[in-house]
Amino acid sequence: MKTHDTIPVTTSVVQSDMDVSMGKNEGDLPGDFAIWIFIFAEMLAFGVLFVAYAFSRAKNVELFNVSQLTLSRTSGAINTLVLITSSYFVVRGVAAIKRGFSTQCAYWLTGAFLLGGVFVSIKLVEFNAKFDAGITMSTNDFYMFYLSLTFFHFMHVLMGMVILACIIVKARHGGYSAQDHAGVETGASFWHMVDFLWIILFPLVYIIR
Amino acid sequence: MQNSQLQSNLFSTIIWLLLFVLTVTTFSIGEAGISGKAAMLALLAITMIKSQVVANYFMGLRKTRLLWRGIMLGYFLIVGGLIALAYMMALK
């Protein structure tokens, strides 16, 4: 198989110098700054929903506790492990491209992409079970929050998978290097945000009572 | 493979294992059906550790300015604090 690995970069000093040469200074956010505006905006939107969920629950604890018991904690926990592992794969992918290993980077990101697919599949099964049971957003306040929060997050996972797919294709064609990998870091930051938000969503909606 | 690369990979693997263990802990508390103030605060504390570990070590914010790390920590303290407040209100 043809590879696109460039000459590996071995020292952090050289790496640091290269970051500066690409317009990056020590202490800057990884990737494109624009993605961070988006990430902070998304975190704010989810944060408002998380808090709204908690205060709505305070008004009707019994309803929320009873409804919460109908959720599959196992599915939620497996999906958390899946996302954490996919984030770890993305970290390894970024580490690989920082050393100029483009093909290795593509492999790690493909692993993350596939785990994203596992997350989506489990979530679809979960949604399907709820819809089969006749549960909709108008069933009660708990399900309104559960469905809107998890579906909103689900859409972000899909968006993250599209971003990862674009990066994988470019990486496989040698589009990134040790000197130029801001695109990989940008996509990685988005994927980690998806993980970060699920880490809060899972205990809040599935566990804490 | 360079030593620094091995160390970096080993470190990220340890971080992943930590997140894995904390997730299993969260799940176990849920499965045990433990509820109440102490359980809620413990679960939020675990969630805060996980979220900050992801922000600092996976997103790479530990190498950035204090401002960015502060935003991520502040986010969790505000959101997590309000969640805790709402749950405390429900316990009364």
Interface residues (C-beta under 8 A of the other chain):
Chain A: T10 T11 S12 E26 G27 D28 L29 P30 F40 M43 G47 F50 V51 A54 F55 R57 A58 V61 R73 T74 G76 A77 T80 L81 I84 T85 S87 Y88 V90 V91 R92 V94 A95 R99 E185 A188 S189 H192 M193 D195 F196 I199 I200 F202 P203 L204 Y206 I207 I208 R209
Chain B: Q2 S4 Q5 S8 N9 S12 T13 I15 W16 L19 F20 T23 V24 T26 F27 I29 G30 E31 S35 A39 M40 L43 L44 I46 T47 K50 S51 V54 A55 Y57 F58 M59 G60 L61 K63 T64 R65 W68 I71 Y75 F76 I78 V79 G80 L82 I83 L85 A86 Y87 M89 A90
